[in-house]
Amino acid sequence: MEQKKYKTPIWFWVFTIPFALLGVIGLLQVTSIWDANLPEPVWARVGYTVGILGVLAGGILMTLRKRLAIPALVTSILGFVIHRSWLFFMSDILSELPSIAPLTLMGATILNIAAIWILSRGIRNGWVR
């Protein structure tokens, strides 16, 4: 059964382009965390790096309207979960941050989940291949 192809809605681009740019900004931040003397273990930094690279790859693939963005975004979520597990459960850094910090730290994961939902809707409607 051939799937009908519909025109990609403008709201898809309104979400996708800033999301891809967020990955570029994150990449710049990743380069700085590896140079800094942070108290977090290497595996937590690797998790964060994987998370950011997943956002970058997912954002680019999403902009190209490729369904391959979904595995990249899932990998990104896993990377952020690894990093946040250290941050929330194994360190005392949160006590030094503002009370809103846990919510903002989960922002990347929430955006990834929204991107996966948008992509699945695009696949269903035929404007993501």
C-alpha positions as CSV (number, residue, x, y, z in Angstrom):
1,M,0.0,0.0,0.0
2,E,1.5,3.3,-1.1
3,Q,1.6,6.0,1.5
4,K,0.2,9.4,0.6
5,K,2.7,12.2,0.8
6,Y,1.6,15.4,2.3
7,K,3.3,18.8,2.4
8,T,5.4,19.3,5.5
9,P,3.7,21.7,7.9
10,I,5.4,25.0,8.8
11,W,5.3,24.1,12.5
12,F,7.6,21.1,11.8
13,W,10.3,23.6,10.6
14,V,9.6,26.0,13.5
15,F,10.5,23.1,15.8
16,T,13.2,21.4,13.7
17,I,15.5,24.2,12.8
18,P,16.0,25.6,16.3
19,F,16.4,22.0,17.6
20,A,19.2,21.4,15.1
21,L,20.8,24.7,16.1
22,L,20.6,23.6,19.7
23,G,22.7,20.6,18.8
24,V,25.4,22.9,17.4
25,I,25.4,25.1,20.5
26,G,25.6,21.9,22.6
27,L,28.6,20.8,20.6
28,L,30.4,24.0,21.5
29,Q,29.6,23.4,25.1
30,V,30.8,19.8,25.0
31,T,34.2,21.0,23.9
32,S,34.4,23.3,26.9
33,I,33.5,20.6,29.5
34,W,36.3,18.4,28.4
35,D,38.8,21.2,28.9
36,A,37.4,22.2,32.3
37,N,38.4,20.6,35.6
38,L,34.9,19.5,36.6
39,P,34.2,17.2,39.6
40,E,32.2,14.7,37.5
41,P,33.5,11.3,36.5
42,V,34.6,10.6,32.9
43,W,31.6,8.2,32.3
44,A,29.2,11.0,33.2
45,R,30.9,13.4,30.7
46,V,30.8,10.7,28.1
47,G,27.1,10.3,28.7
48,Y,26.6,14.0,28.3
49,T,28.7,14.0,25.1
50,V,26.7,11.2,23.7
51,G,23.5,13.1,24.6
52,I,24.6,16.2,22.8
53,L,25.9,14.3,19.7
54,G,22.6,12.6,19.5
55,V,20.8,15.9,19.6
56,L,23.1,17.2,16.8
57,A,22.7,14.1,14.6
58,G,18.9,13.9,15.4
59,G,18.4,17.6,14.6
60,I,20.3,17.4,11.3
61,L,18.5,14.2,10.3
62,M,15.2,15.6,11.4
63,T,15.8,18.7,9.2
64,L,16.5,16.4,6.3
65,R,13.2,14.6,7.2
66,K,14.8,11.2,7.7
67,R,13.3,8.6,10.1
68,L,16.9,7.7,11.1
69,A,16.6,10.7,13.4
70,I,14.7,8.5,15.9
71,P,17.5,6.2,16.8
72,A,19.8,9.2,17.2
73,L,17.4,10.9,19.5
74,V,16.9,7.7,21.6
75,T,20.7,7.4,21.9
76,S,20.7,11.0,23.0
77,I,18.1,10.3,25.7
78,L,20.2,7.4,27.0
79,G,23.3,9.6,27.1
80,F,21.4,12.2,29.1
81,V,20.0,9.6,31.5
82,I,23.5,8.4,32.2
83,H,24.8,11.9,32.9
84,R,21.7,12.9,34.9
85,S,21.8,9.8,37.0
86,W,25.2,10.8,38.3
87,L,24.1,14.4,38.7
88,F,20.8,13.7,40.6
89,F,21.8,10.6,42.6
90,M,25.5,10.4,43.0
91,S,26.6,14.0,43.5
92,D,25.8,16.9,45.8
93,I,26.0,19.5,43.1
94,L,22.2,20.1,42.9
95,S,22.3,21.5,46.5
96,E,24.5,24.3,45.1
97,L,22.2,25.1,42.2
98,P,18.9,27.0,42.1
99,S,15.7,25.1,42.9
100,I,14.7,25.2,39.2
101,A,17.8,23.4,38.1
102,P,16.4,19.9,38.0
103,L,13.6,21.0,35.7
104,T,16.0,22.8,33.3
105,L,18.3,19.9,33.3
106,M,15.5,17.7,32.1
107,G,14.7,20.1,29.3
108,A,16.9,18.3,26.7
109,T,15.3,15.0,27.4
110,I,11.8,16.5,27.2
111,L,12.7,18.1,23.8
112,N,14.1,14.8,22.6
113,I,10.8,13.1,23.5
114,A,8.8,15.9,21.7
115,A,11.1,15.4,18.6
116,I,10.5,11.7,18.6
117,W,6.7,12.3,18.8
118,I,6.9,14.9,16.0
119,L,8.9,12.4,13.8
120,S,6.5,9.6,14.4
121,R,3.7,11.9,13.4
122,G,5.6,12.9,10.3
123,I,6.3,9.2,9.4
124,R,2.6,8.5,9.8
125,N,1.6,11.4,7.6
126,G,4.2,10.8,4.9
127,W,6.4,14.0,5.3
128,V,9.2,12.1,7.0
129,R,10.9,9.3,5.0
